[in-house]
Amino acid sequence: MQAPPPWTLKGNGYIFICHFPKEFVKKKGFLADYQQSRFNGDFVGTVMLVNYETSEVGPYQELLFVPGRLNFDNKKLFSISKIYVSSQDSVLNGRENWGIPKELADFKLSKPNEKESIVEVKIEGKTFFKAHLHNRSFSFPITTKFFPLKLAQKLRNDLLITSSPAKGKASFAKILSIEVDNTFFPDISQIKPLMILAVQDFEMTFPEPIIMKNYF
């Protein structure tokens, strides 16, 4: 199923805001060659667990790793180095629309109670990521209006730069337990997050990217 941009995605999820040590990212962050040479470890990165309830290719789940900002000429831009989704349509369109290196995995979401969530991610029946999270009650609005998010990804020889405005409600959350197999995903169990946000009722837009032809 082809679904060209723009996309409007709605759902909920978790954002782990972390400062990843440079050595951790270089050795265990699944950086592609173009990312290795441009990563300098000067800013925070993130892990995101997302349950998209609506999108241009239907509902799907997502787990991604952003090590921090990378240098592209005079710009410092975020870049995804590892990402799994639960939909093959999301895999194919994510790669071709924005250069996002999506891979297919199975997701299991459960809620022991209204404040807790368990997210389990598997490949061929093998669990490689499992997180048990607890949400706090107080929520507040969030928006990227004052902190624009720009992704820089490689598609063949081109550089694709995408701004993705988003808004929603958030509350603080904490990890009750987490297990990661570093064969498949950076082992963030050894990293203490600066902050974890549980985001509800968010809306995110992925427009057409700016394409810099033959950048690489």
C-alpha positions as CSV (number, residue, x, y, z in Angstrom):
1,M,0.0,0.0,0.0
2,Q,1.5,3.3,-1.1
3,A,0.8,6.3,1.1
4,P,2.7,9.4,0.2
5,P,3.1,12.3,2.6
6,P,1.7,14.2,4.3
7,W,0.7,11.8,7.1
8,T,-1.3,12.8,10.2
9,L,-0.7,10.4,13.1
10,K,-2.7,10.2,16.3
11,G,-2.2,8.1,19.4
12,N,-0.2,7.8,22.6
13,G,3.1,6.5,23.9
14,Y,6.3,7.1,25.9
15,I,9.3,9.4,25.3
16,F,12.5,8.5,27.1
17,I,14.7,11.6,27.1
18,C,18.4,10.6,27.7
19,H,21.9,11.8,27.3
20,F,23.6,8.8,25.7
21,P,27.4,8.6,26.3
22,K,29.3,9.0,23.0
23,E,31.0,5.7,23.4
24,F,27.7,3.9,24.0
25,V,26.2,5.4,20.8
26,K,29.3,4.7,18.7
27,K,29.6,1.1,19.7
28,K,26.0,0.1,20.5
29,G,23.7,2.7,18.8
30,F,23.3,0.9,15.5
31,L,24.6,3.9,13.6
32,A,24.8,3.7,9.8
33,D,28.1,4.9,8.3
34,Y,26.8,8.4,7.5
35,Q,25.6,8.7,11.1
36,Q,28.9,7.5,12.7
37,S,30.9,10.2,11.0
38,R,28.5,13.0,12.0
39,F,27.6,12.1,15.6
40,N,29.5,14.1,18.3
41,G,27.5,13.4,21.4
42,D,26.7,17.0,22.3
43,F,22.9,16.7,22.9
44,V,20.2,14.6,24.3
45,G,18.6,11.7,22.4
46,T,15.5,9.7,22.8
47,V,13.8,6.4,22.8
48,M,10.2,6.4,21.8
49,L,7.5,3.8,22.3
50,V,4.4,4.7,20.3
51,N,1.0,3.3,19.7
52,Y,-0.4,5.0,16.6
53,E,-4.2,4.6,16.7
54,T,-4.6,6.3,13.3
55,S,-2.3,6.9,10.4
56,E,-2.4,6.8,6.6
57,V,-1.6,3.1,6.7
58,G,-3.8,2.3,9.7
59,P,-2.9,1.6,13.3
60,Y,0.6,0.4,14.2
61,Q,3.1,0.4,17.0
62,E,6.7,1.7,17.0
63,L,9.9,1.5,18.9
64,L,12.8,3.9,17.9
65,F,16.2,5.1,19.0
66,V,17.5,8.6,18.3
67,P,21.1,8.9,19.6
68,G,21.1,12.7,19.5
69,R,22.0,15.4,17.0
70,L,24.2,14.9,14.0
71,N,26.2,17.4,12.0
72,F,25.1,18.2,8.5
73,D,27.1,21.1,7.1
74,N,26.2,23.9,9.5
75,K,23.1,22.3,10.9
76,K,22.7,19.9,13.8
77,L,19.7,17.6,13.2
78,F,18.3,14.5,14.9
79,S,18.4,11.1,13.1
80,I,16.9,7.7,13.8
81,S,19.4,4.9,13.8
82,K,17.2,2.0,14.9
83,I,13.4,1.6,14.5
84,Y,10.8,-1.2,14.6
85,V,7.2,-1.0,13.6
86,S,4.3,-3.5,13.6
87,S,3.1,-2.9,10.1
88,Q,4.8,-3.8,6.8
89,D,3.0,-0.8,5.1
90,S,4.6,1.4,7.7
91,V,8.0,-0.2,6.9
92,L,7.8,0.4,3.2
93,N,6.4,3.9,3.3
94,G,8.6,5.1,6.1
95,R,11.7,4.1,4.1
96,E,10.6,5.6,0.8
97,N,8.8,8.7,2.0
98,W,11.4,9.9,4.6
99,G,14.4,7.6,4.5
100,I,13.5,6.1,8.0
101,P,15.1,2.7,8.3
102,K,12.0,0.8,9.6
103,E,12.1,-2.9,10.4
104,L,9.2,-5.2,11.1
105,A,8.5,-6.6,14.6
106,D,5.6,-7.9,16.7
107,F,4.3,-5.8,19.5
108,K,2.3,-6.7,22.6
109,L,0.7,-4.0,24.7
110,S,-1.0,-4.6,28.0
111,K,-2.2,-2.5,30.9
112,P,-2.1,-4.2,34.4
113,N,-4.1,-1.1,35.7
114,E,-4.9,2.4,34.5
115,K,-1.5,3.8,35.5
116,E,0.8,1.0,34.3
117,S,1.7,-0.2,30.8
118,I,3.8,-3.1,29.6
119,V,5.3,-3.0,26.1
120,E,6.9,-6.2,24.6
121,V,8.6,-6.3,21.2
122,K,9.5,-9.5,19.5
123,I,11.1,-10.8,16.3
124,E,10.3,-14.4,15.3
125,G,8.9,-15.1,18.7
126,K,11.9,-13.8,20.6
127,T,11.4,-10.9,22.9
128,F,14.2,-8.4,22.6
129,F,12.6,-5.4,24.4
130,K,10.2,-5.4,27.4
131,A,9.4,-2.3,29.5
132,H,7.0,-2.0,32.4
133,L,6.1,1.7,33.0
134,H,4.1,3.7,35.6
135,N,2.4,7.0,34.8
136,R,1.9,9.8,37.2
137,S,-1.5,11.4,37.4
138,F,-0.7,15.1,36.8
139,S,-0.8,16.0,33.0
140,F,0.1,19.1,31.1
141,P,0.1,20.2,27.4
142,I,3.1,19.7,25.2
143,T,4.0,21.0,21.8
144,T,7.0,21.2,19.4
145,K,6.0,24.7,18.4
146,F,8.9,26.2,20.5
147,F,11.2,23.2,20.0
148,P,11.0,22.1,16.3
149,L,11.9,18.5,15.6
150,K,13.9,17.9,12.4
151,L,14.9,14.5,11.2
152,A,17.8,13.9,8.8
153,Q,17.8,10.5,7.1
154,K,19.6,9.0,4.1
155,L,17.7,7.5,1.2
156,R,20.1,6.1,-1.4
157,N,22.3,9.1,-2.2
158,D,19.9,11.7,-1.1
159,L,19.5,13.5,2.3
160,L,15.9,13.9,3.5
161,I,15.1,16.5,6.1
162,T,11.7,16.3,7.7
163,S,10.1,18.6,10.3
164,S,7.4,16.8,12.3
165,P,5.2,19.2,14.4
166,A,3.3,17.5,17.3
167,K,1.1,18.4,20.2
168,G,-0.7,16.5,23.0
169,K,-0.9,16.0,26.7
170,A,1.9,14.5,28.8
171,S,2.6,13.3,32.3
172,F,5.8,12.1,33.9
173,A,6.4,8.4,34.1
174,K,9.0,6.0,35.6
175,I,10.4,2.6,34.7
176,L,9.3,-0.3,36.9
177,S,11.4,-2.8,34.9
178,I,13.1,-3.0,31.5
179,E,14.9,-5.7,29.6
180,V,16.7,-5.2,26.3
181,D,18.6,-7.6,24.0
182,N,21.4,-5.5,22.5
183,T,21.6,-7.8,19.5
184,F,18.4,-6.0,18.3
185,F,18.3,-2.7,20.0
186,P,20.5,-0.4,22.1
187,D,20.5,-1.6,25.7
188,I,19.0,1.4,27.4
189,S,18.5,-0.6,30.6
190,Q,22.0,0.6,31.5
191,I,21.2,4.3,30.9
192,K,19.3,6.4,33.5
193,P,16.8,8.7,31.6
194,L,16.8,12.4,32.3
195,M,13.0,12.2,32.0
196,I,10.3,9.9,30.8
197,L,7.0,11.4,29.4
198,A,3.8,9.4,29.0
199,V,2.1,11.2,26.1
200,Q,-1.7,10.9,25.4
201,D,-4.0,12.2,22.7
202,F,-1.1,13.4,20.6
203,E,-1.2,14.5,17.0
204,M,1.8,14.5,14.8
205,T,2.3,15.5,11.1
206,F,4.9,14.1,8.8
207,P,5.0,16.3,5.7
208,E,6.9,15.9,2.5
209,P,10.7,16.1,3.3
210,I,13.2,18.5,1.9
211,I,15.3,16.4,-0.5
212,M,18.9,17.3,-1.0
213,K,19.8,15.3,-4.1
214,N,23.1,13.4,-4.3
215,Y,24.2,14.8,-0.9
216,F,26.1,11.6,-0.2
